[in-house]
Amino acid sequence: MARGYRPRREHWLAGSIVGALFFLVGHGTLHWAEQQVASGLAALLIATEPMFILVLAWLSGQQKISRLSALGLAFGVAGVAILTGVELSSKGASLIGMLAVLLGSLAWAAGVVISPKLKLPTDALARTAVPLVCGAVMLLAAAGVTGEFHSLHWSAISLRSILGLAFLIVFGSIVAFTAYTWLLQRCPPTLVATHTYANPVVAVLLGWLLASEPLTARVALASVAILGAIVLIRKGERVAERRDVVPVSSEVKSSAQCA
């Protein structure tokens, strides 16, 4: 707003749709489910997001499923399964919790597919801020309706928690989500969704570097499978692009930039 941006009614409407899919349902169901579902299992279930995106984009005519893309999706799921296999075998999970995670994954995938079609702000920061604000209001309203504010004790919040929240606000929302929304306007949705495969690898490497967590052969094998998935999916995108005999347009140029 300091730079002169003023959201219009159509921006708030589009932001409400994206905010509901990404944050109210997508994040809300995941965070609720993780009270019952092991984090490894949640990571594996969230890895279904590119599959949902691929199917929804195919149904809406935005995407073609090549053999390489399908093989890449399979490699990615296999990599996440290898990475989280020990935790999955050692902890049980609630069926309702698992269904909630899948619902959140489906909602996020739907948001990815439809967001380029909605009249969101063209400004990158505003395009990030409007859905975030809408989603935050919805989540706060949901917390109020379910009575969660009554169980919150502000005096019990530690400085470490406050600093952790500040880190998530800066790097998780302002930096990462801005980059994410920018990519959705310029790259195929299935390519953007490969972050669900890379996230566990990044988490493991940071744990190894910062928390002295063991880096085993299983982790290395999973990392290779996940990185291989990203390569296969991107190659599948290029094969699909070459099959479409169309003049060079701004959309094709944008896909080339993503490469």
Helices and strands as residue ranges (DSSP letters): H 9-19, I 20-27, H 28-33, H 39-46, H 49-59, H 67-90, H 95-114, G 115-117, H 124-145, G 148-151, G 154-156, H 159-167, I 168-177, H 178-184, H 189-192, H 195-211, H 217-243, H 250-258
